[in-house]
Amino acid sequence: MNEHSLHSEIKKWYSLPGDRFETIVDGFIIDIVRGPLLIEIQTRNFSAIKKKLTCLVEKHRVRLVHPILEKKYLVLNSKSGKIIRRRKSPRKGKIADLFFELVSIPALIRENNFTLEVLMIEGEETRCNNGKGSWRRKGVSIRDKRLLHVVNSTLFKNEKDFTRFLPADIGWRFTNTELAKKGGISISLARKITYCLKKMNVIMVSGKTGKKFEFQRNF
């Protein structure tokens, strides 16, 4: 089942009267066709649709819709389907988590026909204690993910919209370490952000501070 429910529920929430669903355009199945706009909903793994998006933006307006779990509830079921417990996950998602996926397609942001919309959501993840899941979860499998509530949405129309991920007090030149510290994020996420911003031409490498790359804003 994986994320099928989450995908379909977001498609239902996002749809408007007159939309067409699962329509074939240039050989690709499109989630939602809204007039000249093609809308693709992708819950994870942007690399899986990189070729599809790259082909479509050559002739069509394309919008990628991506949900991020700001708040998640975990429901553990027995093998028979009985609910054992339900609890709130301590992990809170943030919009910057987008970059864990965006590293697969950062250059698409520069395409005039491409836009990206991020939905911050509350969701529910159903798990089953069947011994077939990851060792990290001690054999518990993820059975489904569902949408509970859309908190808010943010539309990114072009590369300049991504300057919001550079803290106001970071200065014109900075390192990944400074970005992580001032942004309150991990160094791993900071590196993904600077990688994407370089591909978008939002920043450029201006040199090195010791062994650390130094970046400079282009605007």
TITOR-582677 format. One record per residue: residue in three letters; x, y, z of N, C-alpha, C in turn. Coordinates in pm, whole numbers, plus 50000, padded with zeros to 5 digits. Each point is the difference from the previous one (the first is absolute). Layout:
<atoms>
ATOM|residu|n.east|n.north|n.up|ca.east|ca.north|ca.up|c.east|c.north|c.up
ATOM|ALA|X|Y|Z|X|Y|Z|X|Y|Z
...
</atoms>
This chain:
<atoms>
ATOM|residu|n.east|n.north|n.up|ca.east|ca.north|ca.up|c.east|c.north|c.up
ATOM|MET|50084|49879|50000|49916|50121|50000|50087|50125|50000
ATOM|ASN|50103|50001|50084|50095|50110|50006|49932|50135|50015
ATOM|GLU|50010|50090|49898|49946|50134|50016|49880|50025|49908
ATOM|HIS|49934|49896|49954|49891|50016|49905|49887|50089|50054
ATOM|SER|49961|49981|50124|49890|50080|50056|50038|50147|50007
ATOM|LEU|50121|50030|50044|50046|50138|50011|49996|50068|49864
ATOM|HIS|50048|49932|49900|50001|50056|49864|49860|50029|49950
ATOM|SER|49911|49905|50013|49864|50017|49950|49921|50104|50078
ATOM|GLU|50025|50008|50132|49929|50098|50082|50047|50142|49973
ATOM|ILE|50128|50016|49972|50050|50132|49963|49945|50041|49864
ATOM|LYS|49993|49905|49908|49943|50029|49867|49855|50045|50013
ATOM|LYS|49926|49935|50087|49860|50038|50022|49992|50139|50063
ATOM|TRP|50086|50029|50098|49999|50130|50068|50039|50111|49903
ATOM|TYR|50092|49973|49910|50054|50101|49911|49910|50029|49880
ATOM|SER|49915|49906|49967|49922|50010|49876|49894|50109|50005
ATOM|LEU|49966|50051|49880|49897|50101|49982|49900|49951|49895
ATOM|PRO|49879|50055|50000|49903|49962|49896|50059|50025|49861
ATOM|GLY|49982|49905|49913|50051|50013|49863|50134|49932|49978
ATOM|ASP|50066|49958|50109|50127|49930|49986|49979|49863|49936
ATOM|ARG|50101|49955|49927|50001|49865|49944|50109|49919|50070
ATOM|PHE|49973|49873|50025|50092|49918|50079|50056|49883|49918
ATOM|GLU|50124|49963|50034|50067|49886|49936|49989|50010|49848
ATOM|THR|50034|50115|49948|49992|50026|49856|50137|49983|49936
ATOM|ILE|50004|49940|49882|50126|49979|49930|50036|50123|49918
ATOM|VAL|50119|50054|50024|50052|50115|49926|50142|49966|49955
ATOM|ASP|50022|50002|49870|50133|49968|49943|50054|49866|50050
ATOM|GLY|49911|49905|50017|50041|49866|50041|50013|49980|50150
ATOM|PHE|49975|50105|50079|50010|49991|50145|49862|50013|50065
ATOM|ILE|49976|49924|50107|49875|50011|50075|50014|50114|50100
ATOM|ILE|49911|50099|49990|50006|50118|50085|49893|49991|50109
ATOM|ASP|50037|50031|50123|49906|49991|50113|49879|50090|49978
ATOM|ILE|50026|50130|49974|49892|50096|49981|50034|50091|49881
ATOM|VAL|49904|50014|49910|50015|50096|49890|49897|50110|50022
ATOM|ARG|50050|50122|50019|49915|50115|50028|50021|50103|49887
ATOM|GLY|49922|49988|49895|50021|50086|49884|50138|49972|49942
ATOM|PRO|50084|50105|49984|50135|49980|49946|50102|49953|50105
ATOM|LEU|49957|49991|50128|50091|49965|50108|49996|49851|50032
ATOM|LEU|50118|49937|50000|50012|49859|50037|50050|49993|50143
ATOM|ILE|49928|49929|50085|50033|49994|50143|50039|49857|50039
ATOM|GLU|50120|49987|50054|50049|49872|50047|50017|50004|50151
ATOM|ILE|49946|49901|50069|50013|49989|50145|50104|49892|50031
ATOM|GLN|50104|50038|50071|50106|49905|50032|50033|50007|50149
ATOM|THR|49972|49892|50071|50020|49999|50145|50146|49979|50037
ATOM|ARG|50075|49937|49911|50144|49976|50025|50066|49954|49871
ATOM|ASN|50134|49989|50005|50078|49946|49889|49982|50081|49871
ATOM|PHE|50045|50125|50002|49993|50085|49881|50079|49942|49882
ATOM|SER|50104|49924|50030|50083|49943|49894|49919|49910|49908
ATOM|ALA|49893|49938|50054|49918|49909|49921|49922|50071|49889
ATOM|ILE|49976|50131|50016|49923|50073|49899|50084|50108|49932
ATOM|LYS|50130|49997|50017|50087|50101|49940|49987|50003|49848
ATOM|LYS|50006|49883|49937|49991|49993|49854|49865|50050|49953
ATOM|LYS|49895|49961|50069|49862|50040|49966|49985|50152|50005
ATOM|LEU|50044|50061|50108|49987|50144|50016|50085|50076|49898
ATOM|THR|50121|49950|49977|50091|50065|49906|49942|50003|49859
ATOM|CYS|49936|49891|49962|49938|49994|49867|49878|50091|49991
ATOM|LEU|49917|49998|50103|49874|50074|49995|50019|50152|50000
ATOM|VAL|50101|50051|50073|50017|50146|50008|50044|50062|49869
ATOM|GLU|50042|49918|49906|50042|50054|49870|49882|50060|49924
ATOM|LYS|49879|49943|50022|49883|50045|49925|49881|50041|50087
ATOM|HIS|50006|49968|50130|49883|50020|50085|50036|50070|50130
ATOM|ARG|49902|50068|50059|50013|50051|50136|49981|49884|50096
ATOM|VAL|50095|49983|50089|49999|49886|50092|50014|50049|50143
ATOM|ARG|49919|49945|50088|50011|50030|50143|50019|49870|50078
ATOM|LEU|50105|49996|50079|50026|49886|50087|49950|50035|50140
ATOM|VAL|49915|49915|50055|49944|50020|50135|50062|49896|50093
ATOM|HIS|50061|50050|50108|50069|49910|50092|49957|50026|50144
ATOM|PRO|49950|49897|50070|49961|50016|50141|50115|49970|50095
ATOM|ILE|50007|50077|50108|50096|49975|50107|49922|49987|50130
ATOM|LEU|50027|49894|50073|49929|49975|50125|50052|50091|50110
ATOM|GLU|49924|50105|50030|50035|50088|50111|49969|49931|50132
ATOM|LYS|49892|49925|50002|49960|49926|50120|49952|49861|49956
ATOM|LYS|50049|49898|50071|49966|49863|49961|49954|49919|50121
ATOM|TYR|49894|49923|49978|49950|49908|50102|50031|49858|49956
ATOM|LEU|50051|49921|50091|50038|49862|49972|49896|49905|50059
ATOM|VAL|49944|49914|49914|49900|49903|50043|50059|49860|49982
ATOM|LEU|50013|49925|50107|50054|49864|49995|49887|49899|50005
ATOM|ASN|49995|49915|49898|49899|49895|49993|50063|49863|50024
ATOM|SER|49918|49908|50048|50044|49861|50012|49987|49934|49863
ATOM|LYS|50044|49876|49986|49988|49929|49873|49855|49988|49956
ATOM|SER|49908|49994|50096|49858|49986|49968|49934|50133|49965
ATOM|GLY|50075|50110|50015|49946|50131|49967|49948|50078|50119
ATOM|LYS|50009|49944|50120|49954|50068|50120|50099|50109|50040
ATOM|ILE|49947|50118|50038|50086|50110|50040|50059|49972|50139
ATOM|ILE|50134|49998|50007|50069|49978|50125|50020|50132|50074
ATOM|ARG|50045|50102|49924|50016|50134|50060|50010|50106|49890
ATOM|ARG|49972|50124|50039|50012|50115|49912|50071|50110|50077
ATOM|ARG|50106|50054|49941|50076|50105|50069|50050|50103|49899
ATOM|LYS|50033|50117|50052|50053|50107|49917|50151|49983|49987
ATOM|SER|50050|50007|49878|50143|49989|49978|50071|50124|50054
ATOM|PRO|50115|49982|50065|50073|50116|50052|50065|50084|49891
ATOM|ARG|50016|49942|49882|50066|50072|49891|49902|50094|49931
ATOM|LYS|50042|50125|49982|49919|50100|49930|50068|50037|49868
ATOM|GLY|49926|49988|49891|50055|50035|49871|50002|50151|49981
ATOM|LYS|50091|50046|49916|50011|50142|49967|50017|50015|49850
ATOM|ILE|49969|50118|49950|50001|50020|49856|50137|49978|49938
ATOM|ALA|50106|50022|50077|50135|49978|49948|50027|49852|49970
ATOM|ASP|49919|49910|50056|50014|49857|49971|49979|49972|49851
ATOM|LEU|49942|50096|49931|49981|49989|49856|50129|49964|49929
ATOM|PHE|50114|50051|50049|50128|49983|49931|50050|49857|50002
ATOM|PHE|49950|49916|50090|50038|49859|49998|49954|49934|49870
ATOM|GLU|49892|50052|49941|49950|49950|49872|50046|50087|49883
ATOM|LEU|50006|50131|50022|50029|50093|49892|50139|49981|49940
ATOM|VAL|50092|49936|50074|50135|49978|49948|49998|49919|49869
ATOM|SER|49890|49933|49972|49990|49920|49878|49965|50084|49877
ATOM|ILE|49935|50117|50022|49951|50078|49885|50019|50151|50019
ATOM|PRO|50108|50048|50059|50009|50145|50029|49999|50088|49876
ATOM|ALA|50056|49955|49890|50009|50082|49880|49864|50029|49938
ATOM|LEU|49900|49915|50030|49866|50022|49944|49938|50131|50048
ATOM|ILE|50044|50047|50115|49945|50124|50056|50024|50118|49905
ATOM|ARG|50102|49992|49919|50033|50109|49909|49916|49998|49872
ATOM|GLU|49923|49894|49981|49916|49990|49881|49876|50089|50016
ATOM|ASN|49971|50078|49899|49885|50092|50005|49867|49927|50016
ATOM|ASN|49992|49878|49949|49875|49925|50004|49980|49920|50129
ATOM|PHE|50095|50010|50092|49995|49914|50119|49973|50080|50127
ATOM|THR|49909|49950|50083|49978|50055|50134|49992|49884|50099
ATOM|LEU|50028|50032|50125|50000|49900|50106|49917|50050|50117
ATOM|GLU|49905|49918|50044|49916|50038|50114|50021|49900|50113
ATOM|VAL|50034|50052|50117|50023|49916|50117|49882|50012|50095
ATOM|LEU|49944|49887|50039|49890|49996|50095|50052|49951|50135
ATOM|MET|49984|50081|50102|50033|49955|50136|49873|49935|50055
ATOM|ILE|50011|49875|50041|49880|49924|50035|50012|49932|50136
ATOM|GLU|49885|49959|50051|49993|49907|50112|49954|49867|49943
ATOM|GLY|50066|49892|50040|49966|49871|49943|50007|49888|50101
ATOM|GLU|49957|49885|49955|49997|49881|50085|50071|49887|49928
ATOM|GLU|50088|49934|50070|50075|49888|49944|49959|49872|50072
ATOM|THR|49948|49905|49925|49957|49873|50057|50111|49896|49987
ATOM|ARG|50032|49938|50111|50106|49899|50002|49944|49867|50050
ATOM|CYS|50068|49893|49961|49957|49866|50042|50117|49924|50061
ATOM|ASN|49976|49944|50115|50104|49924|50070|50001|49856|49947
ATOM|ASN|50055|49984|49877|49997|49869|49934|50138|49939|49980
ATOM|GLY|50104|50068|50050|50135|49945|49989|50062|50012|49863
ATOM|LYS|49935|50070|49906|50050|50010|49863|50060|50138|49968
ATOM|GLY|49997|50090|50098|50047|50135|49976|50149|50018|50023
ATOM|SER|50045|50125|49995|50140|50035|50017|50050|49962|50138
ATOM|TRP|50128|49966|50007|50059|49968|50131|50000|50122|50090
ATOM|ARG|50003|50120|49939|49997|50122|50080|49868|50014|50076
ATOM|ARG|49892|49944|49939|49870|50002|50067|49969|49868|50068
ATOM|LYS|50105|49917|50015|49988|49871|50068|49895|49910|49934
ATOM|GLY|50003|49999|49867|49912|49912|49924|49862|50054|49972
ATOM|VAL|49970|50120|50046|49868|50060|49978|49994|50058|49858
ATOM|SER|49896|49964|49923|49985|50046|49862|49910|50124|49992
ATOM|ILE|50031|50089|49905|49912|50113|49972|49897|49953|49898
ATOM|ARG|49872|50004|50037|49894|49949|49914|49936|50109|49914
ATOM|ASP|49983|50118|50055|49931|50106|49926|50029|50135|50062
ATOM|LYS|49981|50107|49921|50011|50137|50049|49878|50076|49952
ATOM|ARG|49939|50076|50091|49876|50069|49969|50010|50148|50033
ATOM|LEU|49923|50078|49926|49991|50144|50024|49894|50028|50105
ATOM|LEU|50035|50080|50100|49903|50044|50100|49959|50144|49978
ATOM|HIS|50101|50085|49968|49972|50143|49988|50113|50069|49926
ATOM|VAL|49966|50095|49911|50100|50084|49935|50014|50127|50082
ATOM|VAL|50118|50023|50053|50026|50116|50087|50014|50127|49917
ATOM|ASN|50087|49996|49898|50018|50114|49911|50073|49956|49874
ATOM|SER|50008|50088|49903|50071|49968|49876|50089|50118|49961
ATOM|THR|50110|49968|49932|50093|50101|49951|50032|49970|49855
ATOM|LEU|49983|50099|49913|50025|49983|49857|50132|50066|49964
ATOM|PHE|50090|49922|49941|50128|50050|49952|49991|50014|49848
ATOM|LYS|50007|50125|49951|49983|50026|49858|50132|50006|49924
ATOM|ASN|50107|50038|50070|50130|50011|49935|50111|49992|50104
ATOM|GLU|50124|50009|49953|50114|49982|50090|50008|50106|50108
ATOM|LYS|49953|50122|49973|50009|50106|50100|49914|49970|50123
ATOM|ASP|49897|49921|49982|49914|49963|50113|50075|49917|50104
ATOM|PHE|50113|49940|49959|50074|49913|50090|50100|50076|50088
ATOM|THR|50011|50130|49981|50086|50079|50087|49946|50002|50143
ATOM|ARG|49875|49961|50020|49941|49994|50133|50075|49902|50091
ATOM|PHE|50075|49907|49941|50073|49903|50079|50137|50051|50044
ATOM|LEU|50032|50124|49963|50122|50063|50047|49963|50097|50111
ATOM|PRO|50039|49974|50124|49965|50088|50112|50039|50145|49974
ATOM|ALA|49920|50092|50047|50022|50143|49976|50134|50047|50054
ATOM|ASP|50048|49937|50108|50124|50045|50063|50122|49918|49960
ATOM|ILE|49991|49928|49890|50112|49912|49964|50110|50074|49925
ATOM|GLY|49969|50115|49944|50102|50074|49927|50004|49962|49854
ATOM|TRP|50077|50076|49923|50009|49979|49855|50081|49876|49966
ATOM|ARG|50098|49968|50085|50082|49881|49982|49989|49913|50125
ATOM|PHE|50000|49869|49980|49980|49910|50113|50050|49860|49966
ATOM|THR|50015|49917|50102|50035|49859|49984|49881|49913|50041
ATOM|ASN|50011|49872|49972|49894|49908|50042|49985|49998|50152
ATOM|THR|50111|50012|50069|49996|50002|50147|49920|50119|50050
ATOM|GLU|50022|50117|49939|49927|50120|50041|49852|49987|49966
ATOM|LEU|49969|49942|49883|49861|49980|49961|49929|49907|50097
ATOM|ALA|50067|49893|50040|49942|49904|50094|49974|50066|50135
ATOM|LYS|50097|50078|50048|49987|50063|50131|49891|50106|50002
ATOM|LYS|50001|50089|49903|49903|50110|49997|49861|49952|49959
ATOM|GLY|49994|49893|49921|49871|49947|49957|49940|49898|50095
ATOM|GLY|50079|49958|50100|49952|49900|50095|49974|49865|49937
ATOM|ILE|50088|49962|49906|49983|49873|49928|50129|49918|50010
ATOM|SER|49993|49875|49957|50118|49915|50002|50096|50040|49889
ATOM|ILE|50126|49966|50016|50100|50030|49897|49969|49923|49871
ATOM|SER|49941|49880|50015|49963|49920|49883|49894|50072|49918
ATOM|LEU|49899|50055|50066|49895|50074|49930|50056|50129|49940
ATOM|ALA|50089|50066|50071|50062|50123|49949|50073|49972|49869
ATOM|ARG|50070|49888|49992|50072|49964|49878|49905|49974|49884
ATOM|LYS|49887|49938|50030|49901|49975|49896|49940|50132|49950
ATOM|ILE|49978|50093|50092|49945|50130|49961|50097|50075|49911
ATOM|THR|50128|50006|50037|50096|50073|49918|50022|49931|49866
ATOM|TYR|49993|49867|49997|50012|49928|49873|49888|50042|49906
ATOM|CYS|49877|50001|50052|49885|50037|49917|50006|50146|49957
ATOM|LEU|50035|50089|50092|50007|50142|49968|50107|50030|49897
ATOM|LYS|50108|49923|50000|50103|50015|49896|49943|49962|49864
ATOM|LYS|49927|49889|49994|49942|49955|49875|49896|50099|49948
ATOM|MET|49937|50075|50091|49900|50100|49962|50063|50135|49965
ATOM|ASN|50132|50012|50024|50073|50126|49982|49957|50107|50102
ATOM|VAL|49950|49956|50113|49968|50093|50109|50128|50040|50073
ATOM|ILE|50093|49905|50009|50131|50025|50062|50109|49944|49910
ATOM|MET|50123|50037|50030|50115|49946|49928|50112|49978|50100
ATOM|VAL|50094|49912|49965|50116|49978|50085|50097|50115|49976
ATOM|SER|50037|50069|50108|50088|50117|49987|50142|49973|50047
ATOM|GLY|50021|49884|50061|50134|49967|50048|49993|49903|50116
ATOM|LYS|50102|50003|50085|50005|49910|50115|50045|50076|50125
ATOM|THR|49944|49958|50113|50046|50047|50130|50060|49879|50069
ATOM|GLY|50132|49988|49996|50063|49877|50046|49966|49888|49904
ATOM|LYS|49938|49896|50051|49957|49888|49915|49853|50010|49962
ATOM|LYS|49933|50106|50044|49857|50014|49977|49973|50089|49878
ATOM|PHE|49907|49956|49916|49960|50082|49887|49925|50123|50051
ATOM|GLU|50026|50112|49936|49929|50122|50031|49909|50033|49882
ATOM|PHE|49876|50035|50031|49901|50029|49897|49965|50150|50001
ATOM|GLN|49963|50047|49882|49960|50139|49985|49864|50008|49934
ATOM|ARG|49913|50084|50053|49866|50018|49943|50010|50073|49867
ATOM|ASN|49918|49959|49903|49994|50069|49871|49896|50112|49999
ATOM|PHE|49906|49993|50096|49901|50107|50016|49934|49985|50136
</atoms>
